[in-house]
Amino acid sequence: MIELTEEQTALAQAWYGYGQWSAPYWFIGLEPGGDELDACVQMWLELGRGDLLDIAGGHAAHGKDWFSETAGTQPTWQKLIWLLLAYKGKDATAAATKAYQNAAGARERRNGVDRTVKPARQEQWHPYSA
């Protein structure tokens, strides 16, 4: 059995991901990506130990920039944004995808735009394990 630190346990029990509970759309995944648990814990502690965090702040803490004018589109989010834009009846162009990623996706304090939550909490069991 894996032994977790007190901070790792607190993160697993309290952090659900990025965005706002009132978000009209949620992108749900098994985990937030990456394999650096200690870096994830440090980011969560630095950003206030919230149950939901702003995704730009979370990625900035990891040295990743997906939200500036010069940043590219994050490959996993890109496909989810395409799906959401199509659902909303909009063209999933590169410009529209980038604009959604920059302005709306999982942002903590944005008004008048859609917000997306990517929960990170994962239980110890996996429903697909044998």
A tleap script that builds the chain and sets N, CA, C and O, in Angstrom:
source leaprc.protein.ff14SB
mol = sequence {
  NMET ILE GLU LEU THR GLU GLU GLN THR ALA
  LEU ALA GLN ALA TRP TYR GLY TYR GLY GLN
  TRP SER ALA PRO TYR TRP PHE ILE GLY LEU
  GLU PRO GLY GLY ASP GLU LEU ASP ALA CYS
  VAL GLN MET TRP LEU GLU LEU GLY ARG GLY
  ASP LEU LEU ASP ILE ALA GLY GLY HIE ALA
  ALA HIE GLY LYS ASP TRP PHE SER GLU THR
  ALA GLY THR GLN PRO THR TRP GLN LYS LEU
  ILE TRP LEU LEU LEU ALA TYR LYS GLY LYS
  ASP ALA THR ALA ALA ALA THR LYS ALA TYR
  GLN ASN ALA ALA GLY ALA ARG GLU ARG ARG
  ASN GLY VAL ASP ARG THR VAL LYS PRO ALA
  ARG GLN GLU GLN TRP HIE PRO TYR SER CALA
}
set mol.1.N position { 0.834 -1.179 0.000 }
set mol.1.CA position { 0.000 0.000 0.000 }
set mol.1.C position { 0.882 1.245 0.000 }
set mol.1.O position { 1.917 1.281 0.665 }
set mol.2.N position { 0.470 2.253 -0.740 }
set mol.2.CA position { 1.227 3.498 -0.836 }
set mol.2.C position { 0.972 4.345 0.407 }
set mol.2.O position { -0.172 4.541 0.817 }
set mol.3.N position { 2.036 4.832 0.986 }
set mol.3.CA position { 1.936 5.723 2.142 }
set mol.3.C position { 1.916 7.168 1.650 }
set mol.3.O position { 2.823 7.592 0.933 }
set mol.4.N position { 0.898 7.918 2.028 }
set mol.4.CA position { 0.793 9.326 1.656 }
set mol.4.C position { 1.176 10.206 2.833 }
set mol.4.O position { 0.971 9.849 3.994 }
set mol.5.N position { 1.741 11.372 2.505 }
set mol.5.CA position { 2.031 12.349 3.548 }
set mol.5.C position { 0.721 12.985 3.998 }
set mol.5.O position { -0.317 12.792 3.366 }
set mol.6.N position { 0.771 13.736 5.078 }
set mol.6.CA position { -0.424 14.426 5.567 }
set mol.6.C position { -0.963 15.398 4.524 }
set mol.6.O position { -2.174 15.496 4.326 }
set mol.7.N position { -0.051 16.122 3.852 }
set mol.7.CA position { -0.478 17.077 2.821 }
set mol.7.C position { -1.072 16.368 1.610 }
set mol.7.O position { -2.058 16.842 1.046 }
set mol.8.N position { -0.495 15.244 1.203 }
set mol.8.CA position { -1.029 14.494 0.075 }
set mol.8.C position { -2.431 13.963 0.386 }
set mol.8.O position { -3.315 13.980 -0.470 }
set mol.9.N position { -2.619 13.498 1.606 }
set mol.9.CA position { -3.937 13.022 2.026 }
set mol.9.C position { -4.944 14.164 2.035 }
set mol.9.O position { -6.076 13.996 1.580 }
set mol.10.N position { -4.540 15.325 2.550 }
set mol.10.CA position { -5.426 16.491 2.575 }
set mol.10.C position { -5.837 16.887 1.163 }
set mol.10.O position { -7.004 17.195 0.920 }
set mol.11.N position { -4.884 16.882 0.227 }
set mol.11.CA position { -5.175 17.203 -1.167 }
set mol.11.C position { -6.190 16.214 -1.737 }
set mol.11.O position { -7.166 16.624 -2.365 }
set mol.12.N position { -5.972 14.927 -1.525 }
set mol.12.CA position { -6.860 13.897 -2.062 }
set mol.12.C position { -8.271 14.003 -1.504 }
set mol.12.O position { -9.239 13.674 -2.190 }
set mol.13.N position { -8.392 14.457 -0.269 }
set mol.13.CA position { -9.702 14.540 0.364 }
set mol.13.C position { -10.430 15.846 0.093 }
set mol.13.O position { -11.652 15.906 0.229 }
set mol.14.N position { -9.702 16.899 -0.291 }
set mol.14.CA position { -10.330 18.216 -0.354 }
set mol.14.C position { -10.324 18.886 -1.716 }
set mol.14.O position { -11.162 19.754 -1.961 }
set mol.15.N position { -9.416 18.523 -2.614 }
set mol.15.CA position { -9.305 19.241 -3.884 }
set mol.15.C position { -10.009 18.476 -4.987 }
set mol.15.O position { -9.719 17.303 -5.225 }
set mol.16.N position { -10.940 19.149 -5.663 }
set mol.16.CA position { -11.714 18.529 -6.729 }
set mol.16.C position { -11.256 18.933 -8.119 }
set mol.16.O position { -11.598 18.262 -9.092 }
set mol.17.N position { -10.498 20.001 -8.237 }
set mol.17.CA position { -10.037 20.414 -9.553 }
set mol.17.C position { -10.059 21.912 -9.720 }
set mol.17.O position { -9.768 22.667 -8.792 }
set mol.18.N position { -10.414 22.336 -10.933 }
set mol.18.CA position { -10.342 23.744 -11.314 }
set mol.18.C position { -11.713 24.285 -11.697 }
set mol.18.O position { -12.523 23.561 -12.277 }
set mol.19.N position { -11.983 25.548 -11.380 }
set mol.19.CA position { -13.189 26.212 -11.836 }
set mol.19.C position { -14.112 26.634 -10.710 }
set mol.19.O position { -13.654 27.009 -9.631 }
set mol.20.N position { -15.410 26.574 -10.958 }
set mol.20.CA position { -16.441 26.965 -9.996 }
set mol.20.C position { -17.517 25.888 -9.953 }
set mol.20.O position { -17.802 25.243 -10.961 }
set mol.21.N position { -18.109 25.698 -8.779 }
set mol.21.CA position { -19.195 24.732 -8.661 }
set mol.21.C position { -20.382 25.116 -9.537 }
set mol.21.O position { -21.130 24.247 -9.984 }
set mol.22.N position { -20.558 26.407 -9.784 }
set mol.22.CA position { -21.699 26.862 -10.578 }
set mol.22.C position { -21.447 26.804 -12.087 }
set mol.22.O position { -22.268 27.293 -12.863 }
set mol.23.N position { -20.345 26.224 -12.507 }
set mol.23.CA position { -20.020 26.159 -13.933 }
set mol.23.C position { -21.109 25.410 -14.708 }
set mol.23.O position { -21.598 24.376 -14.253 }
set mol.24.N position { -21.486 25.932 -15.874 }
set mol.24.CA position { -22.513 25.248 -16.661 }
set mol.24.C position { -22.002 23.988 -17.352 }
set mol.24.O position { -22.804 23.142 -17.748 }
set mol.25.N position { -20.690 23.842 -17.506 }
set mol.25.CA position { -20.101 22.673 -18.160 }
set mol.25.C position { -18.929 22.178 -17.323 }
set mol.25.O position { -18.143 22.965 -16.795 }
set mol.26.N position { -18.831 20.876 -17.215 }
set mol.26.CA position { -17.725 20.256 -16.478 }
set mol.26.C position { -17.015 19.278 -17.400 }
set mol.26.O position { -17.662 18.483 -18.083 }
set mol.27.N position { -15.691 19.331 -17.425 }
set mol.27.CA position { -14.891 18.310 -18.082 }
set mol.27.C position { -14.328 17.458 -16.950 }
set mol.27.O position { -13.577 17.956 -16.111 }
set mol.28.N position { -14.682 16.196 -16.925 }
set mol.28.CA position { -14.319 15.345 -15.800 }
set mol.28.C position { -13.252 14.346 -16.232 }
set mol.28.O position { -13.398 13.654 -17.240 }
set mol.29.N position { -12.189 14.284 -15.458 }
set mol.29.CA position { -11.109 13.347 -15.736 }
set mol.29.C position { -10.693 12.624 -14.474 }
set mol.29.O position { -11.138 12.963 -13.377 }
set mol.30.N position { -9.838 11.626 -14.632 }
set mol.30.CA position { -9.372 10.860 -13.484 }
set mol.30.C position { -8.382 11.639 -12.630 }
set mol.30.O position { -8.321 11.447 -11.415 }
set mol.31.N position { -7.619 12.504 -13.249 }
set mol.31.CA position { -6.586 13.238 -12.528 }
set mol.31.C position { -6.243 14.497 -13.316 }
set mol.31.O position { -6.654 14.633 -14.469 }
set mol.32.N position { -5.492 15.422 -12.709 }
set mol.32.CA position { -5.214 16.683 -13.394 }
set mol.32.C position { -4.109 16.600 -14.425 }
set mol.32.O position { -3.837 17.599 -15.090 }
set mol.33.N position { -3.464 15.472 -14.590 }
set mol.33.CA position { -2.374 15.327 -15.543 }
set mol.33.C position { -1.029 15.419 -14.852 }
set mol.33.O position { -0.901 16.024 -13.787 }
set mol.34.N position { -0.047 14.823 -15.460 }
set mol.34.CA position { 1.291 14.838 -14.882 }
set mol.34.C position { 1.457 13.763 -13.823 }
set mol.34.O position { 0.504 13.076 -13.456 }
set mol.35.N position { 2.668 13.634 -13.347 }
set mol.35.CA position { 2.941 12.603 -12.352 }
set mol.35.C position { 3.754 13.138 -11.178 }
set mol.35.O position { 4.422 12.371 -10.485 }
set mol.36.N position { 3.701 14.437 -10.953 }
set mol.36.CA position { 4.473 15.055 -9.890 }
set mol.36.C position { 3.557 15.410 -8.722 }
set mol.36.O position { 3.139 16.559 -8.585 }
set mol.37.N position { 3.251 14.436 -7.893 }
set mol.37.CA position { 2.316 14.629 -6.793 }
set mol.37.C position { 2.792 15.713 -5.829 }
set mol.37.O position { 1.998 16.554 -5.406 }
set mol.38.N position { 4.072 15.704 -5.478 }
set mol.38.CA position { 4.570 16.706 -4.535 }
set mol.38.C position { 4.444 18.126 -5.094 }
set mol.38.O position { 4.127 19.056 -4.353 }
set mol.39.N position { 4.690 18.296 -6.394 }
set mol.39.CA position { 4.518 19.609 -7.021 }
set mol.39.C position { 3.055 20.023 -7.014 }
set mol.39.O position { 2.741 21.200 -6.833 }
set mol.40.N position { 2.162 19.063 -7.209 }
set mol.40.CA position { 0.730 19.335 -7.178 }
set mol.40.C position { 0.300 19.757 -5.773 }
set mol.40.O position { -0.482 20.694 -5.613 }
set mol.41.N position { 0.807 19.071 -4.771 }
set mol.41.CA position { 0.498 19.422 -3.381 }
set mol.41.C position { 1.006 20.828 -3.080 }
set mol.41.O position { 0.290 21.625 -2.474 }
set mol.42.N position { 2.226 21.142 -3.492 }
set mol.42.CA position { 2.799 22.464 -3.235 }
set mol.42.C position { 1.967 23.556 -3.890 }
set mol.42.O position { 1.712 24.594 -3.279 }
set mol.43.N position { 1.537 23.326 -5.145 }
set mol.43.CA position { 0.683 24.286 -5.845 }
set mol.43.C position { -0.611 24.495 -5.079 }
set mol.43.O position { -1.037 25.634 -4.884 }
set mol.44.N position { -1.243 23.414 -4.641 }
set mol.44.CA position { -2.510 23.488 -3.914 }
set mol.44.C position { -2.332 24.266 -2.619 }
set mol.44.O position { -3.182 25.087 -2.274 }
set mol.45.N position { -1.254 24.025 -1.902 }
set mol.45.CA position { -0.984 24.757 -0.654 }
set mol.45.C position { -0.778 26.239 -0.930 }
set mol.45.O position { -1.333 27.085 -0.229 }
set mol.46.N position { 0.020 26.558 -1.952 }
set mol.46.CA position { 0.312 27.958 -2.291 }
set mol.46.C position { -0.923 28.716 -2.742 }
set mol.46.O position { -1.025 29.923 -2.518 }
set mol.47.N position { -1.865 28.023 -3.377 }
set mol.47.CA position { -3.077 28.680 -3.880 }
set mol.47.C position { -4.226 28.650 -2.879 }
set mol.47.O position { -5.359 28.979 -3.229 }
set mol.48.N position { -3.947 28.259 -1.640 }
set mol.48.CA position { -4.934 28.418 -0.583 }
set mol.48.C position { -5.725 27.197 -0.175 }
set mol.48.O position { -6.671 27.317 0.603 }
set mol.49.N position { -5.370 26.018 -0.676 }
set mol.49.CA position { -6.011 24.765 -0.275 }
set mol.49.C position { -7.504 24.720 -0.592 }
set mol.49.O position { -8.267 24.081 0.134 }
set mol.50.N position { -7.925 25.378 -1.648 }
set mol.50.CA position { -9.345 25.408 -2.003 }
set mol.50.C position { -9.832 24.097 -2.587 }
set mol.50.O position { -9.044 23.289 -3.078 }
set mol.51.N position { -11.148 23.892 -2.529 }
set mol.51.CA position { -11.708 22.697 -3.154 }
set mol.51.C position { -11.682 22.822 -4.670 }
set mol.51.O position { -11.579 21.815 -5.372 }
set mol.52.N position { -11.775 24.039 -5.180 }
set mol.52.CA position { -11.618 24.333 -6.602 }
set mol.52.C position { -10.651 25.500 -6.742 }
set mol.52.O position { -10.681 26.434 -5.941 }
set mol.53.N position { -9.801 25.449 -7.749 }
set mol.53.CA position { -8.805 26.495 -7.979 }
set mol.53.C position { -8.935 27.039 -9.394 }
set mol.53.O position { -9.540 26.407 -10.261 }
set mol.54.N position { -8.367 28.203 -9.615 }
set mol.54.CA position { -8.291 28.772 -10.954 }
set mol.54.C position { -7.231 28.004 -11.739 }
set mol.54.O position { -6.102 27.853 -11.272 }
set mol.55.N position { -7.578 27.530 -12.901 }
set mol.55.CA position { -6.675 26.678 -13.661 }
set mol.55.C position { -5.416 27.418 -14.119 }
set mol.55.O position { -4.344 26.818 -14.198 }
set mol.56.N position { -5.532 28.700 -14.417 }
set mol.56.CA position { -4.345 29.455 -14.837 }
set mol.56.C position { -3.342 29.543 -13.695 }
set mol.56.O position { -2.143 29.369 -13.911 }
set mol.57.N position { -3.819 29.810 -12.488 }
set mol.57.CA position { -2.933 29.856 -11.329 }
set mol.57.C position { -2.306 28.509 -11.048 }
set mol.57.O position { -1.128 28.426 -10.702 }
set mol.58.N position { -3.085 27.456 -11.196 }
set mol.58.CA position { -2.572 26.112 -10.975 }
set mol.58.C position { -1.479 25.745 -11.954 }
set mol.58.O position { -0.479 25.140 -11.568 }
set mol.59.N position { -1.652 26.098 -13.203 }
set mol.59.CA position { -0.640 25.763 -14.196 }
set mol.59.C position { 0.559 26.697 -14.121 }
set mol.59.O position { 1.684 26.280 -14.396 }
set mol.60.N position { 0.335 27.953 -13.754 }
set mol.60.CA position { 1.464 28.880 -13.574 }
set mol.60.C position { 2.381 28.378 -12.466 }
set mol.60.O position { 3.601 28.506 -12.557 }
set mol.61.N position { 1.786 27.803 -11.413 }
set mol.61.CA position { 2.580 27.263 -10.314 }
set mol.61.C position { 3.468 26.109 -10.774 }
set mol.61.O position { 4.493 25.825 -10.152 }
set mol.62.N position { 3.077 25.444 -11.861 }
set mol.62.CA position { 3.876 24.357 -12.432 }
set mol.62.C position { 4.761 24.848 -13.587 }
set mol.62.O position { 5.400 24.047 -14.270 }
set mol.63.N position { 4.792 26.167 -13.797 }
set mol.63.CA position { 5.611 26.714 -14.873 }
set mol.63.C position { 5.023 26.518 -16.256 }
set mol.63.O position { 5.752 26.549 -17.247 }
set mol.64.N position { 3.718 26.318 -16.337 }
set mol.64.CA position { 3.043 26.119 -17.625 }
set mol.64.C position { 2.176 27.331 -17.939 }
set mol.64.O position { 1.464 27.838 -17.073 }
set mol.65.N position { 2.243 27.786 -19.180 }
set mol.65.CA position { 1.419 28.912 -19.605 }
set mol.65.C position { 0.550 28.478 -20.775 }
set mol.65.O position { 1.032 28.311 -21.895 }
set mol.66.N position { -0.731 28.299 -20.502 }
set mol.66.CA position { -1.694 27.969 -21.545 }
set mol.66.C position { -2.694 29.105 -21.757 }
set mol.66.O position { -3.695 28.921 -22.450 }
set mol.67.N position { -2.437 30.276 -21.171 }
set mol.67.CA position { -3.472 31.305 -21.145 }
set mol.67.C position { -3.041 32.663 -21.683 }
set mol.67.O position { -3.854 33.587 -21.709 }
set mol.68.N position { -1.799 32.816 -22.111 }
set mol.68.CA position { -1.369 34.095 -22.677 }
set mol.68.C position { -1.712 34.126 -24.166 }
set mol.68.O position { -2.113 33.117 -24.747 }
set mol.69.N position { -1.549 35.277 -24.757 }
set mol.69.CA position { -1.837 35.433 -26.187 }
set mol.69.C position { -0.906 34.577 -27.047 }
set mol.69.O position { -1.290 34.152 -28.136 }
set mol.70.N position { 0.308 34.321 -26.568 }
set mol.70.CA position { 1.277 33.572 -27.365 }
set mol.70.C position { 1.268 32.071 -27.083 }
set mol.70.O position { 1.938 31.309 -27.779 }
set mol.71.N position { 0.524 31.646 -26.081 }
set mol.71.CA position { 0.485 30.221 -25.719 }
set mol.71.C position { -0.272 29.419 -26.766 }
set mol.71.O position { -1.188 29.925 -27.414 }
set mol.72.N position { 0.117 28.178 -26.919 }
set mol.72.CA position { -0.595 27.272 -27.810 }
set mol.72.C position { -1.829 26.695 -27.124 }
set mol.72.O position { -2.109 26.995 -25.964 }
set mol.73.N position { -2.544 25.878 -27.847 }
set mol.73.CA position { -3.713 25.220 -27.286 }
set mol.73.C position { -3.264 23.922 -26.607 }
set mol.73.O position { -2.514 23.140 -27.191 }
set mol.74.N position { -3.717 23.700 -25.395 }
set mol.74.CA position { -3.359 22.494 -24.658 }
set mol.74.C position { -4.034 21.303 -25.354 }
set mol.74.O position { -5.249 21.322 -25.548 }
set mol.75.N position { -3.271 20.269 -25.733 }
set mol.75.CA position { -3.818 19.194 -26.572 }
set mol.75.C position { -5.038 18.466 -26.009 }
set mol.75.O position { -5.979 18.200 -26.757 }
set mol.76.N position { -5.056 18.141 -24.732 }
set mol.76.CA position { -6.215 17.441 -24.167 }
set mol.76.C position { -7.430 18.346 -24.132 }
set mol.76.O position { -8.521 17.948 -24.541 }
set mol.77.N position { -7.244 19.567 -23.643 }
set mol.77.CA position { -8.362 20.514 -23.554 }
set mol.77.C position { -8.905 20.851 -24.932 }
set mol.77.O position { -10.109 21.046 -25.098 }
set mol.78.N position { -8.016 20.921 -25.925 }
set mol.78.CA position { -8.430 21.290 -27.275 }
set mol.78.C position { -9.580 20.408 -27.757 }
set mol.78.O position { -10.571 20.907 -28.290 }
set mol.79.N position { -9.447 19.124 -27.573 }
set mol.79.CA position { -10.486 18.199 -28.043 }
set mol.79.C position { -11.786 18.348 -27.244 }
set mol.79.O position { -12.879 18.235 -27.798 }
set mol.80.N position { -11.656 18.599 -25.951 }
set mol.80.CA position { -12.853 18.822 -25.130 }
set mol.80.C position { -13.544 20.132 -25.516 }
set mol.80.O position { -14.772 20.210 -25.552 }
set mol.81.N position { -12.752 21.140 -25.797 }
set mol.81.CA position { -13.315 22.434 -26.222 }
set mol.81.C position { -14.002 22.284 -27.575 }
set mol.81.O position { -15.063 22.869 -27.791 }
set mol.82.N position { -13.417 21.509 -28.490 }
set mol.82.CA position { -14.076 21.253 -29.777 }
set mol.82.C position { -15.451 20.658 -29.549 }
set mol.82.O position { -16.431 21.084 -30.161 }
set mol.83.N position { -15.522 19.674 -28.669 }
set mol.83.CA position { -16.791 19.018 -28.365 }
set mol.83.C position { -17.802 20.006 -27.791 }
set mol.83.O position { -18.966 20.007 -28.192 }
set mol.84.N position { -17.367 20.839 -26.862 }
set mol.84.CA position { -18.255 21.824 -26.252 }
set mol.84.C position { -18.729 22.854 -27.273 }
set mol.84.O position { -19.913 23.191 -27.308 }
set mol.85.N position { -17.815 23.354 -28.101 }
set mol.85.CA position { -18.210 24.334 -29.118 }
set mol.85.C position { -19.224 23.725 -30.084 }
set mol.85.O position { -20.204 24.374 -30.450 }
set mol.86.N position { -18.990 22.487 -30.494 }
set mol.86.CA position { -19.941 21.828 -31.391 }
set mol.86.C position { -21.295 21.659 -30.714 }
set mol.86.O position { -22.328 21.879 -31.345 }
set mol.87.N position { -21.307 21.275 -29.453 }
set mol.87.CA position { -22.547 21.136 -28.690 }
set mol.87.C position { -23.317 22.451 -28.652 }
set mol.87.O position { -24.546 22.470 -28.715 }
set mol.88.N position { -22.564 23.561 -28.545 }
set mol.88.CA position { -23.189 24.880 -28.491 }
set mol.88.C position { -23.525 25.430 -29.876 }
set mol.88.O position { -24.011 26.554 -29.997 }
set mol.89.N position { -23.266 24.632 -30.928 }
set mol.89.CA position { -23.596 25.051 -32.290 }
set mol.89.C position { -22.614 26.037 -32.880 }
set mol.89.O position { -22.961 26.775 -33.802 }
set mol.90.N position { -21.405 26.065 -32.374 }
set mol.90.CA position { -20.375 26.990 -32.866 }
set mol.90.C position { -19.315 26.218 -33.632 }
set mol.90.O position { -19.094 25.031 -33.394 }
set mol.91.N position { -18.667 26.909 -34.551 }
set mol.91.CA position { -17.575 26.295 -35.301 }
set mol.91.C position { -16.368 26.120 -34.391 }
set mol.91.O position { -15.968 27.049 -33.690 }
set mol.92.N position { -15.799 24.932 -34.408 }
set mol.92.CA position { -14.639 24.630 -33.566 }
set mol.92.C position { -13.356 24.967 -34.315 }
set mol.92.O position { -12.525 24.098 -34.578 }
set mol.93.N position { -13.213 26.241 -34.651 }
set mol.93.CA position { -12.013 26.692 -35.345 }
set mol.93.C position { -10.851 26.797 -34.350 }
set mol.93.O position { -11.057 26.787 -33.137 }
set mol.94.N position { -9.650 26.897 -34.875 }
set mol.94.CA position { -8.472 27.067 -34.013 }
set mol.94.C position { -8.599 28.349 -33.193 }
set mol.94.O position { -8.260 28.365 -32.010 }
set mol.95.N position { -9.083 29.416 -33.816 }
set mol.95.CA position { -9.223 30.692 -33.103 }
set mol.95.C position { -10.276 30.607 -32.003 }
set mol.95.O position { -10.072 31.133 -30.909 }
set mol.96.N position { -11.400 29.950 -32.288 }
set mol.96.CA position { -12.461 29.819 -31.288 }
set mol.96.C position { -12.005 28.940 -30.126 }
set mol.96.O position { -12.327 29.214 -28.970 }
set mol.97.N position { -11.267 27.902 -30.432 }
set mol.97.CA position { -10.749 27.007 -29.396 }
set mol.97.C position { -9.782 27.746 -28.490 }
set mol.97.O position { -9.866 27.640 -27.266 }
set mol.98.N position { -8.874 28.487 -29.079 }
set mol.98.CA position { -7.894 29.268 -28.312 }
set mol.98.C position { -8.599 30.331 -27.477 }
set mol.98.O position { -8.240 30.546 -26.320 }
set mol.99.N position { -9.584 30.988 -28.042 }
set mol.99.CA position { -10.317 32.030 -27.315 }
set mol.99.C position { -11.040 31.437 -26.113 }
set mol.99.O position { -11.042 32.041 -25.040 }
set mol.100.N position { -11.654 30.267 -26.272 }
set mol.100.CA position { -12.337 29.632 -25.142 }
set mol.100.C position { -11.334 29.247 -24.064 }
set mol.100.O position { -11.564 29.492 -22.880 }
set mol.101.N position { -10.226 28.648 -24.472 }
set mol.101.CA position { -9.202 28.250 -23.502 }
set mol.101.C position { -8.712 29.465 -22.717 }
set mol.101.O position { -8.569 29.394 -21.496 }
set mol.102.N position { -8.457 30.567 -23.398 }
set mol.102.CA position { -7.922 31.761 -22.735 }
set mol.102.C position { -8.937 32.454 -21.847 }
set mol.102.O position { -8.581 32.962 -20.783 }
set mol.103.N position { -10.187 32.486 -22.261 }
set mol.103.CA position { -11.163 33.315 -21.571 }
set mol.103.C position { -12.066 32.578 -20.597 }
set mol.103.O position { -12.491 33.152 -19.594 }
set mol.104.N position { -12.361 31.332 -20.873 }
set mol.104.CA position { -13.448 30.719 -20.121 }
set mol.104.C position { -13.084 29.460 -19.365 }
set mol.104.O position { -13.632 29.217 -18.290 }
set mol.105.N position { -12.206 28.675 -19.872 }
set mol.105.CA position { -11.993 27.354 -19.305 }
set mol.105.C position { -11.487 27.353 -17.875 }
set mol.105.O position { -10.388 27.833 -17.596 }
set mol.106.N position { -12.296 26.811 -16.965 }
set mol.106.CA position { -11.927 26.565 -15.563 }
set mol.106.C position { -11.349 27.775 -14.856 }
set mol.106.O position { -10.416 27.656 -14.061 }
set mol.107.N position { -11.898 28.921 -15.142 }
set mol.107.CA position { -11.411 30.135 -14.493 }
set mol.107.C position { -12.246 30.407 -13.264 }
set mol.107.O position { -13.469 30.265 -13.280 }
set mol.108.N position { -11.588 30.792 -12.222 }
set mol.108.CA position { -12.234 30.945 -10.922 }
set mol.108.C position { -13.123 32.179 -10.838 }
set mol.108.O position { -14.207 32.115 -10.258 }
set mol.109.N position { -12.689 33.291 -11.401 }
set mol.109.CA position { -13.407 34.545 -11.200 }
set mol.109.C position { -13.735 35.250 -12.519 }
set mol.109.O position { -13.444 36.435 -12.684 }
set mol.110.N position { -14.326 34.534 -13.431 }
set mol.110.CA position { -14.741 35.148 -14.692 }
set mol.110.C position { -16.243 35.321 -14.686 }
set mol.110.O position { -16.973 34.418 -14.278 }
set mol.111.N position { -16.707 36.462 -15.130 }
set mol.111.CA position { -18.144 36.713 -15.201 }
set mol.111.C position { -18.569 36.754 -16.664 }
set mol.111.O position { -17.837 37.240 -17.526 }
set mol.112.N position { -19.753 36.240 -16.925 }
set mol.112.CA position { -20.318 36.321 -18.259 }
set mol.112.C position { -19.759 35.323 -19.250 }
set mol.112.O position { -20.031 35.431 -20.446 }
set mol.113.N position { -18.981 34.351 -18.786 }
set mol.113.CA position { -18.478 33.337 -19.700 }
set mol.113.C position { -18.717 31.960 -19.091 }
set mol.113.O position { -18.931 31.831 -17.886 }
set mol.114.N position { -18.678 30.948 -19.927 }
set mol.114.CA position { -18.799 29.585 -19.426 }
set mol.114.C position { -17.547 29.234 -18.633 }
set mol.114.O position { -16.445 29.666 -18.970 }
set mol.115.N position { -17.723 28.460 -17.595 }
set mol.115.CA position { -16.588 28.006 -16.797 }
set mol.115.C position { -16.572 26.490 -16.820 }
set mol.115.O position { -17.620 25.844 -16.827 }
set mol.116.N position { -15.404 25.943 -16.830 }
set mol.116.CA position { -15.273 24.508 -16.910 }
set mol.116.C position { -14.534 23.999 -15.685 }
set mol.116.O position { -13.531 24.586 -15.279 }
set mol.117.N position { -15.007 22.938 -15.106 }
set mol.117.CA position { -14.366 22.349 -13.943 }
set mol.117.C position { -13.783 21.004 -14.350 }
set mol.117.O position { -14.451 20.205 -15.006 }
set mol.118.N position { -12.546 20.757 -13.963 }
set mol.118.CA position { -11.917 19.464 -14.201 }
set mol.118.C position { -11.616 18.835 -12.852 }
set mol.118.O position { -10.512 19.015 -12.340 }
set mol.119.N position { -12.534 18.119 -12.266 }
set mol.119.CA position { -12.277 17.518 -10.960 }
set mol.119.C position { -11.073 16.587 -10.979 }
set mol.119.O position { -10.843 15.862 -11.947 }
set mol.120.N position { -10.315 16.622 -9.897 }
set mol.120.CA position { -9.111 15.809 -9.806 }
set mol.120.C position { -9.219 14.704 -8.774 }
set mol.120.O position { -8.364 13.820 -8.727 }
set mol.121.N position { -10.247 14.735 -7.953 }
set mol.121.CA position { -10.346 13.761 -6.874 }
set mol.121.C position { -10.515 12.354 -7.436 }
set mol.121.O position { -11.320 12.128 -8.339 }
set mol.122.N position { -9.761 11.428 -6.901 }
set mol.122.CA position { -9.819 10.057 -7.367 }
set mol.122.C position { -9.819 9.141 -6.154 }
set mol.122.O position { -9.006 9.304 -5.245 }
set mol.123.N position { -10.715 8.196 -6.144 }
set mol.123.CA position { -10.784 7.244 -5.043 }
set mol.123.C position { -9.659 6.226 -5.175 }
set mol.123.O position { -8.976 6.181 -6.198 }
set mol.124.N position { -9.466 5.418 -4.150 }
set mol.124.CA position { -8.395 4.427 -4.158 }
set mol.124.C position { -8.703 3.258 -5.082 }
set mol.124.O position { -7.781 2.583 -5.540 }
set mol.125.N position { -9.964 3.004 -5.364 }
set mol.125.CA position { -10.319 1.929 -6.268 }
set mol.125.C position { -10.548 2.491 -7.659 }
set mol.125.O position { -10.804 3.685 -7.818 }
set mol.126.N position { -10.459 1.660 -8.637 }
set mol.126.CA position { -10.730 2.069 -10.014 }
set mol.126.C position { -11.825 1.165 -10.554 }
set mol.126.O position { -11.683 -0.056 -10.493 }
set mol.127.N position { -12.918 1.718 -11.083 }
set mol.127.CA position { -14.052 0.887 -11.500 }
set mol.127.C position { -13.728 -0.083 -12.622 }
set mol.127.O position { -14.475 -1.036 -12.842 }
set mol.128.N position { -12.622 0.137 -13.342 }
set mol.128.CA position { -12.289 -0.732 -14.454 }
set mol.128.C position { -11.209 -1.759 -14.114 }
set mol.128.O position { -10.795 -2.538 -14.972 }
set mol.129.N position { -10.759 -1.757 -12.869 }
set mol.129.CA position { -9.719 -2.713 -12.496 }
set mol.129.C position { -10.335 -4.100 -12.303 }
set mol.129.O position { -11.508 -4.244 -11.959 }
set mol.130.N position { -9.525 -5.082 -12.530 }
set mol.130.CA position { -10.014 -6.482 -12.434 }
set mol.130.C position { -10.028 -6.945 -10.998 }
set mol.130.O position { -10.405 -8.083 -10.720 }
savepdb mol mol.pdb
quit
